[in-house]
Amino acid sequence: MRIRALRPGEAPALLAIFRAAVRVTAARDYAPEQIQAWSPAQWPPAQCERWIERVRALHPFVAEVDGVAAGYADLQEDGLIDHFYVSPDYARRGVGAALMAHLLALARERGLVAVHSNVSRSAQPFFARFGFDVVAQQRPLVRGIEVPNARMRALLGGRDDH
């Protein structure tokens, strides 16, 4: 497995990872109407293009396994992890851990004192393993439907974050 920058033309593969992660992995923790709001079963081409452009602007890192994009995540300048998704096909195979280790190392390299994210119910135990604590429970509306998550933060210090 290797972690690398997004390649030109690869963003549609990240859309597929996002959709599968929401519609398969997160479906265990959210009601069908919440999943449908978060990632509708059918996306018009214009919606796909807007999503792809937004993700390109995040400059994500891709976890590649045997030449296949297995997951992706980003780290913004202010310490925000905006997207963090792993394909259900690669769940529990170290992809998320490798991405998180990469983001935390990069955050330290950049001199950040903390990183934060809006974390789904499904991902909260994973983020907690890496030292993230819940700062606030949130109830954002997505397409008019409440899709709860938690604002989580990890303080970066000299300790091991695993």
Number of C-alpha atoms within 10 A of each C-alpha: 14 14 18 14 13 20 12 7 9 13 20 16 15 25 17 13 21 21 20 19 22 25 21 14 19 19 16 13 13 18 11 12 13 23 22 18 16 18 18 15 10 9 10 8 9 9 11 14 15 11 16 18 13 12 20 18 9 16 15 23 21 26 25 16 14 8 9 11 22 24 28 26 26 23 24 16 11 13 22 16 21 16 17 21 25 27 22 18 14 14 15 10 11 13 24 23 16 15 24 23 15 18 20 20 14 14 21 15 9 12 11 16 13 17 22 21 22 23 24 20 16 17 17 18 13 15 21 16 12 16 16 22 18 18 14 12 13 15 12 13 13 15 13 9 15 15 20 17 20 20 17 21 23 21 15 19 11 7 8 8 17 10
